[in-house]
Amino acid sequence: MDLPDFIRNFPALDLPFPEDVVQGRAVVSESGLVVFLTFLEDFDLPTHAHRAQWGTVLEGELELTIGDETRIYRPGDSYSIPAGMPHGARIKAGTKAIDVFEETDRYALKG
């Protein structure tokens, strides 16, 4: 599933990952950050923690560990990560997801 042109035209993110591996577009508000992520290669996201996050898988598959629980998420599955909860993931190439962060500045916009 390709994202619509208007979403692909949202501001790009300055992610701390190689752009040829992970790409992101975003919408920022005073209350949070909505991120549209595309994983071009298999990707291991190290365990980390931050403020609250909610997400849903649009396409592909990710293995997400939240605290001590690991689960596979596929298209249509959603996840909620409480603030401060350690989490990490293994994400398959081709996965597309929407993540919503409580932090408005979780990732900076490019430019």
C-alpha positions in Angstrom: 0.0 0.0 0.0 1.4 3.3 -1.0 0.8 6.3 1.1 -1.2 9.1 -0.6 0.8 11.8 -2.2 -0.4 14.4 0.3 1.1 12.3 3.2 4.4 11.7 1.3 4.5 15.5 1.0 4.4 16.0 4.8 7.7 17.2 6.3 10.4 14.5 6.4 11.8 13.5 9.7 15.4 13.8 10.8 15.5 10.2 12.1 18.6 8.8 13.9 18.6 5.9 11.4 19.9 5.6 7.9 17.4 7.1 5.4 17.9 4.2 3.0 16.6 1.9 5.8 13.8 4.0 7.5 11.9 6.9 6.1 9.4 9.1 8.0 6.9 11.9 7.4 5.2 13.7 10.1 2.4 16.0 11.3 3.2 18.1 14.5 0.7 19.7 16.8 1.0 21.3 20.3 -0.2 18.0 21.8 2.0 15.4 19.9 3.6 14.1 16.8 2.0 11.8 14.2 4.6 9.8 12.2 4.2 7.8 9.1 7.1 5.3 8.9 8.3 3.1 6.1 11.0 0.5 6.7 12.9 -0.3 3.5 15.1 -3.0 5.1 14.8 -5.3 8.1 15.4 -3.2 11.2 16.2 -3.8 14.8 15.1 -1.0 17.1 17.1 -1.1 20.4 15.3 -1.1 23.7 14.6 2.4 24.8 11.9 4.5 26.7 10.2 7.9 26.3 6.8 9.4 26.9 3.6 7.6 25.7 3.3 6.2 22.2 0.5 4.6 20.3 0.8 2.9 16.9 -0.8 0.8 14.2 0.7 -1.4 11.5 -0.5 -0.6 8.0 1.5 -3.1 6.1 4.2 -5.7 6.9 5.1 -7.1 10.3 6.9 -6.1 13.5 7.9 -8.0 16.6 7.5 -5.6 19.5 8.6 -6.1 23.0 6.9 -3.8 25.6 8.3 -4.4 29.0 8.5 -8.2 29.3 5.9 -9.0 26.7 6.8 -9.8 23.1 4.1 -9.9 20.4 3.9 -10.0 16.6 1.9 -7.1 15.1 0.5 -7.3 11.5 -1.7 -5.0 9.4 -4.6 -3.6 11.5 -3.0 -4.4 14.8 -2.4 -1.5 17.2 -0.1 -1.1 20.2 0.0 1.3 23.2 3.2 1.9 25.0 2.9 3.7 28.4 5.2 6.6 29.2 8.6 5.4 30.6 8.0 1.7 29.5 11.1 0.1 27.9 10.4 -1.3 24.5 12.2 -2.4 21.3 11.3 -4.0 18.0 12.4 -6.2 15.1 10.7 -4.8 12.0 10.5 -6.5 8.6 11.4 -4.8 5.4 8.3 -3.3 3.7 6.6 -2.5 7.0 4.6 0.7 7.1 3.2 2.0 10.4 1.7 5.1 12.0 3.1 6.1 15.4 1.7 8.8 17.5 4.0 10.2 20.2 3.0 12.3 23.3 6.2 14.3 22.7 6.0 17.0 20.1 9.7 16.9 19.6 10.4 13.1 19.7 11.9 13.5 16.2 12.9 16.7 14.6 11.6 17.8 11.2 14.2 18.1 8.4 14.9 21.6 7.1 
